[in-house]
Amino acid sequence: MKPRRKARCVALQALYEIDCTGHPAADVIAQRLEDDALPDGVHTFVYQLVNGVLEHISIMNAVIHRYAPEWPLDQMAIIDRNILRMAIFEFAVGGKTPIKVAINEAVELAKIFGSDSAPRFINGVLGTLASRQDEIAQALKRKESDS
């Protein structure tokens, strides 16, 4: 498995635990990094993903709700919800990951961690959101400047 995909797996596991238990992010990330041997240089990526998602979670939830209302967040599987948040963070906030790469990586995570229907679901939601990439990025930037 490529180092950045492995880092995404670790970040997803951390976000899942945080979402389920409310454990402090710093403790969860540290434990995940201790449990999983990652190559040098990708620890920072794990921190960026987890902390970035947590920092922008309310606006990302609003984006998912606004542009994909047929998929209520409270009825969505926790793993799917966090895969979507990570992908949105990567293409709309982080800005370093091309949208096609973010979607592909999200689908791959869904294949590893989700149900049989998760990859198709994740692809569908992100496909809907991809056409709104600029609007989403602007909404997230407005939120950032309001903070």
Backbone as CSV, one residue per row, in Angstrom:
resi,resn,N_x,N_y,N_z,CA_x,CA_y,CA_z,C_x,C_y,C_z
1,MET,0.855,-1.179,0.000,0.000,0.000,0.000,0.903,1.245,0.000
2,LYS,0.524,2.210,-0.805,1.306,3.441,-0.912,1.248,4.216,0.409
3,PRO,2.319,4.947,0.725,2.384,5.645,2.019,1.227,6.607,2.280
4,ARG,0.828,7.381,1.284,-0.263,8.332,1.533,-1.605,7.618,1.717
5,ARG,-1.820,6.501,1.015,-3.057,5.745,1.239,-3.048,5.159,2.650
6,LYS,-1.909,4.640,3.074,-1.784,4.111,4.440,-2.075,5.223,5.454
7,ALA,-1.557,6.423,5.187,-1.813,7.565,6.071,-3.304,7.899,6.102
8,ARG,-3.961,7.821,4.941,-5.410,8.063,4.903,-6.155,7.011,5.718
9,CYS,-5.698,5.771,5.661,-6.318,4.700,6.461,-6.202,5.011,7.951
10,VAL,-5.021,5.426,8.369,-4.799,5.762,9.780,-5.657,6.960,10.172
11,ALA,-5.707,7.980,9.324,-6.518,9.163,9.609,-7.998,8.793,9.705
12,LEU,-8.463,7.937,8.808,-9.858,7.508,8.829,-10.174,6.745,10.113
13,GLN,-9.290,5.867,10.526,-9.495,5.127,11.768,-9.553,6.084,12.957
14,ALA,-8.695,7.085,12.953,-8.702,8.073,14.035,-10.022,8.851,14.037
15,LEU,-10.450,9.316,12.865,-11.708,10.068,12.784,-12.901,9.214,13.205
16,TYR,-12.883,7.956,12.832,-13.958,7.041,13.226,-14.024,6.942,14.747
17,GLU,-12.871,6.736,15.381,-12.841,6.620,16.845,-13.304,7.915,17.506
18,ILE,-12.828,9.027,17.008,-13.213,10.324,17.570,-14.715,10.530,17.425
19,ASP,-15.262,10.191,16.255,-16.692,10.340,15.984,-17.522,9.437,16.896
20,CYS,-17.059,8.224,17.127,-17.806,7.258,17.945,-17.713,7.532,19.437
21,THR,-16.522,7.925,19.887,-16.267,7.966,21.325,-16.094,9.356,21.900
22,GLY,-15.717,10.312,21.050,-15.432,11.647,21.546,-14.082,11.762,22.229
23,HIS,-13.222,10.747,22.067,-11.881,10.809,22.645,-11.133,12.016,22.078
24,PRO,-10.200,12.592,22.845,-9.418,13.738,22.348,-8.602,13.358,21.105
25,ALA,-8.654,14.220,20.113,-8.006,13.944,18.832,-6.514,13.679,18.984
26,ALA,-5.838,14.477,19.775,-4.382,14.317,19.918,-4.036,12.933,20.462
27,ASP,-4.816,12.459,21.428,-4.568,11.135,22.007,-4.831,10.029,20.988
28,VAL,-5.911,10.164,20.245,-6.290,9.147,19.258,-5.235,9.084,18.145
29,ILE,-4.829,10.239,17.637,-3.831,10.259,16.563,-2.527,9.628,17.047
30,ALA,-2.096,10.025,18.232,-0.843,9.481,18.777,-0.915,7.960,18.895
31,GLN,-2.037,7.443,19.377,-2.198,5.995,19.525,-2.204,5.298,18.168
32,ARG,-2.930,5.868,17.208,-2.983,5.277,15.865,-1.590,5.244,15.242
33,LEU,-0.841,6.324,15.395,0.500,6.375,14.811,1.444,5.405,15.505
34,GLU,1.208,5.177,16.783,2.019,4.204,17.517,1.700,2.779,17.053
35,ASP,0.428,2.522,16.768,-0.016,1.180,16.375,0.349,0.822,14.939
36,ASP,0.424,1.828,14.070,0.673,1.593,12.646,2.027,2.157,12.248
37,ALA,2.866,1.290,11.710,4.182,1.742,11.240,4.001,2.458,9.901
38,LEU,4.208,3.759,9.929,4.107,4.550,8.710,5.491,5.021,8.300
39,PRO,5.713,5.150,6.996,7.007,5.672,6.533,7.225,7.106,7.013
40,ASP,8.471,7.479,7.096,8.801,8.856,7.472,8.112,9.821,6.519
41,GLY,7.703,10.929,7.048,7.133,11.977,6.205,5.629,11.962,6.067
42,VAL,4.963,10.895,6.454,3.502,10.885,6.300,2.760,11.132,7.614
43,HIS,3.488,11.180,8.723,2.831,11.497,10.003,2.147,12.863,9.925
44,THR,2.839,13.813,9.319,2.293,15.163,9.187,0.993,15.132,8.388
45,PHE,0.944,14.315,7.353,-0.255,14.190,6.528,-1.429,13.664,7.363
46,VAL,-1.174,12.694,8.237,-2.228,12.171,9.121,-2.774,13.303,9.996
47,TYR,-1.871,14.051,10.619,-2.299,15.172,11.469,-3.092,16.201,10.669
48,GLN,-2.629,16.517,9.457,-3.333,17.497,8.627,-4.743,17.029,8.293
49,LEU,-4.875,15.767,7.926,-6.198,15.240,7.584,-7.141,15.264,8.780
50,VAL,-6.705,14.690,9.885,-7.590,14.585,11.050,-7.937,15.970,11.588
51,ASN,-6.932,16.791,11.827,-7.193,18.116,12.388,-7.939,19.014,11.409
52,GLY,-7.645,18.868,10.120,-8.358,19.652,9.112,-9.834,19.297,9.062
53,VAL,-10.136,18.008,9.079,-11.536,17.576,9.083,-12.238,18.092,10.343
54,LEU,-11.607,17.916,11.488,-12.237,18.341,12.745,-12.447,19.856,12.791
55,GLU,-11.500,20.598,12.250,-11.606,22.060,12.257,-12.763,22.545,11.385
56,HIS,-13.029,21.842,10.295,-14.042,22.277,9.325,-15.283,21.387,9.316
57,ILE,-15.449,20.576,10.347,-16.498,19.542,10.319,-17.902,20.119,10.154
58,SER,-18.212,21.207,10.839,-19.578,21.715,10.762,-19.906,22.236,9.365
59,ILE,-18.955,22.925,8.730,-19.214,23.428,7.388,-19.236,22.287,6.369
60,MET,-18.398,21.256,6.572,-18.428,20.106,5.656,-19.752,19.359,5.783
61,ASN,-20.235,19.228,7.009,-21.541,18.589,7.209,-22.633,19.388,6.508
62,ALA,-22.556,20.710,6.610,-23.544,21.568,5.947,-23.464,21.427,4.424
63,VAL,-22.250,21.317,3.907,-22.051,21.136,2.464,-22.674,19.816,2.011
64,ILE,-22.388,18.744,2.739,-22.965,17.436,2.388,-24.485,17.515,2.441
65,HIS,-25.006,18.132,3.489,-26.460,18.258,3.653,-27.069,19.096,2.523
66,ARG,-26.397,20.192,2.154,-26.940,21.095,1.134,-26.918,20.482,-0.258
67,TYR,-25.796,19.858,-0.618,-25.634,19.388,-1.989,-25.997,17.918,-2.181
68,ALA,-26.184,17.216,-1.090,-26.576,15.806,-1.179,-27.628,15.512,-0.109
69,PRO,-28.772,16.227,-0.137,-29.768,16.102,0.931,-30.436,14.731,1.009
70,GLU,-30.324,13.965,-0.087,-30.936,12.624,-0.062,-30.139,11.649,0.809
71,TRP,-28.993,12.103,1.332,-28.167,11.268,2.212,-27.988,11.961,3.564
72,PRO,-28.978,11.864,4.461,-28.856,12.528,5.772,-27.650,11.999,6.560
73,LEU,-26.870,12.921,7.103,-25.660,12.549,7.831,-25.941,11.639,9.016
74,ASP,-27.043,11.904,9.724,-27.327,11.103,10.914,-27.749,9.672,10.574
75,GLN,-28.095,9.421,9.314,-28.456,8.072,8.889,-27.329,7.387,8.120
76,MET,-26.268,8.134,7.878,-25.127,7.627,7.110,-24.226,6.806,8.034
77,ALA,-23.616,5.767,7.498,-22.646,4.994,8.274,-21.505,5.917,8.701
78,ILE,-21.029,5.753,9.921,-19.973,6.612,10.464,-18.741,6.588,9.568
79,ILE,-18.389,5.427,9.074,-17.196,5.312,8.232,-17.390,6.095,6.933
80,ASP,-18.572,5.996,6.335,-18.861,6.715,5.088,-18.816,8.224,5.309
81,ARG,-19.418,8.660,6.387,-19.446,10.082,6.728,-18.022,10.644,6.822
82,ASN,-17.134,9.885,7.453,-15.766,10.352,7.632,-14.938,10.257,6.355
83,ILE,-15.219,9.274,5.523,-14.553,9.203,4.215,-14.930,10.435,3.390
84,LEU,-16.200,10.794,3.394,-16.650,11.977,2.653,-15.979,13.239,3.180
85,ARG,-15.944,13.377,4.494,-15.319,14.565,5.090,-13.846,14.669,4.702
86,MET,-13.141,13.540,4.750,-11.720,13.563,4.386,-11.540,13.980,2.929
87,ALA,-12.343,13.425,2.046,-12.216,13.759,0.619,-12.522,15.232,0.381
88,ILE,-13.575,15.734,1.000,-13.927,17.152,0.844,-12.790,18.018,1.373
89,PHE,-12.252,17.645,2.511,-11.129,18.411,3.052,-9.973,18.424,2.059
90,GLU,-9.652,17.258,1.520,-8.498,17.174,0.612,-8.666,18.024,-0.635
91,PHE,-9.845,17.992,-1.260,-9.965,18.732,-2.524,-10.431,20.171,-2.351
92,ALA,-11.144,20.470,-1.267,-11.696,21.823,-1.134,-10.921,22.705,-0.160
93,VAL,-10.271,22.119,0.819,-9.557,22.918,1.811,-8.056,22.786,1.631
94,GLY,-7.572,21.542,1.676,-6.139,21.309,1.544,-5.612,21.827,0.224
95,GLY,-6.391,21.611,-0.829,-6.064,22.148,-2.137,-4.870,21.513,-2.836
96,LYS,-4.230,20.561,-2.198,-3.051,19.939,-2.807,-3.395,18.637,-3.524
97,THR,-4.591,18.136,-3.285,-5.004,16.878,-3.891,-6.006,17.162,-4.998
98,PRO,-5.706,16.761,-6.232,-6.683,16.938,-7.313,-7.982,16.197,-6.978
99,ILE,-9.086,16.753,-7.412,-10.389,16.194,-7.050,-10.535,14.737,-7.480
100,LYS,-10.025,14.384,-8.662,-10.134,12.990,-9.125,-9.349,12.049,-8.207
101,VAL,-8.212,12.499,-7.723,-7.405,11.688,-6.805,-8.140,11.541,-5.473
102,ALA,-8.700,12.643,-4.968,-9.434,12.597,-3.697,-10.609,11.624,-3.786
103,ILE,-11.331,11.675,-4.895,-12.471,10.768,-5.068,-11.994,9.325,-5.176
104,ASN,-10.961,9.082,-5.970,-10.432,7.730,-6.121,-9.965,7.171,-4.775
105,GLU,-9.242,7.976,-4.012,-8.761,7.524,-2.705,-9.929,7.245,-1.763
106,ALA,-10.957,8.088,-1.813,-12.134,7.874,-0.974,-12.833,6.558,-1.334
107,VAL,-12.951,6.292,-2.613,-13.576,5.034,-3.060,-12.739,3.837,-2.603
108,GLU,-11.426,3.962,-2.697,-10.548,2.868,-2.232,-10.702,2.643,-0.736
109,LEU,-10.801,3.714,0.050,-11.031,3.574,1.495,-12.374,2.899,1.756
110,ALA,-13.383,3.255,0.963,-14.700,2.637,1.116,-14.642,1.140,0.818
111,LYS,-13.817,0.744,-0.147,-13.657,-0.678,-0.457,-13.014,-1.419,0.709
112,ILE,-12.072,-0.758,1.385,-11.355,-1.392,2.492,-12.210,-1.430,3.754
113,PHE,-12.865,-0.312,4.084,-13.513,-0.174,5.387,-15.038,-0.203,5.351
114,GLY,-15.634,0.038,4.198,-17.086,0.178,4.131,-17.811,-1.106,3.786
115,SER,-19.112,-0.960,3.659,-19.955,-2.087,3.262,-19.786,-2.334,1.764
116,ASP,-20.455,-3.366,1.254,-20.370,-3.673,-0.176,-20.854,-2.530,-1.050
117,SER,-21.836,-1.779,-0.560,-22.385,-0.685,-1.363,-21.664,0.643,-1.128
118,ALA,-20.767,0.691,-0.166,-20.098,1.950,0.194,-19.308,2.586,-0.949
119,PRO,-18.514,1.832,-1.721,-17.753,2.489,-2.789,-18.646,3.229,-3.792
120,ARG,-19.737,2.604,-4.174,-20.659,3.234,-5.131,-21.313,4.471,-4.497
121,PHE,-21.691,4.350,-3.224,-22.297,5.462,-2.495,-21.331,6.648,-2.404
122,ILE,-20.104,6.383,-1.971,-19.088,7.429,-1.828,-18.823,8.094,-3.176
123,ASN,-18.678,7.297,-4.215,-18.447,7.833,-5.559,-19.612,8.728,-5.995
124,GLY,-20.819,8.296,-5.716,-22.001,9.079,-6.097,-22.080,10.417,-5.379
125,VAL,-21.887,10.397,-4.072,-21.954,11.640,-3.304,-20.835,12.589,-3.739
126,LEU,-19.613,12.077,-3.831,-18.491,12.931,-4.218,-18.622,13.410,-5.654
127,GLY,-19.203,12.590,-6.518,-19.458,13.029,-7.890,-20.406,14.223,-7.915
128,THR,-21.433,14.174,-7.069,-22.361,15.294,-6.934,-21.632,16.530,-6.414
129,LEU,-20.802,16.328,-5.390,-20.086,17.446,-4.782,-18.986,17.988,-5.691
130,ALA,-18.403,17.129,-6.520,-17.304,17.551,-7.399,-17.735,18.659,-8.342
131,SER,-18.973,18.592,-8.814,-19.457,19.627,-9.731,-19.637,20.961,-9.015
132,ARG,-19.567,20.936,-7.703,-19.713,22.148,-6.888,-18.406,22.515,-6.185
133,GLN,-17.295,22.018,-6.682,-16.002,22.177,-6.009,-15.700,23.634,-5.661
134,ASP,-15.900,24.543,-6.609,-15.578,25.953,-6.363,-16.486,26.551,-5.289
135,GLU,-17.788,26.231,-5.340,-18.726,26.726,-4.332,-18.349,26.208,-2.943
136,ILE,-17.988,24.946,-2.873,-17.612,24.334,-1.596,-16.349,24.991,-1.048
137,ALA,-15.358,25.163,-1.913,-14.112,25.800,-1.486,-14.383,27.215,-0.985
138,GLN,-15.246,27.957,-1.668,-15.581,29.316,-1.230,-16.307,29.302,0.112
139,ALA,-17.232,28.374,0.292,-17.956,28.277,1.570,-16.993,27.972,2.710
140,LEU,-16.056,27.076,2.450,-15.084,26.725,3.483,-14.137,27.885,3.755
141,LYS,-13.761,28.634,2.736,-12.882,29.798,2.939,-13.607,30.894,3.706
142,ARG,-14.908,31.098,3.404,-15.685,32.083,4.150,-15.728,31.710,5.619
143,LYS,-15.941,30.429,5.887,-15.975,29.943,7.276,-14.655,30.220,7.957
144,GLU,-13.557,29.990,7.218,-12.223,30.202,7.759,-12.005,31.677,8.097
145,SER,-12.454,32.574,7.215,-12.241,33.995,7.468,-13.187,34.530,8.553
146,ASP,-14.319,33.856,8.764,-15.246,34.243,9.831,-14.718,33.861,11.207
147,SER,-13.835,32.869,11.237,-13.331,32.356,12.528,-12.346,33.310,13.159
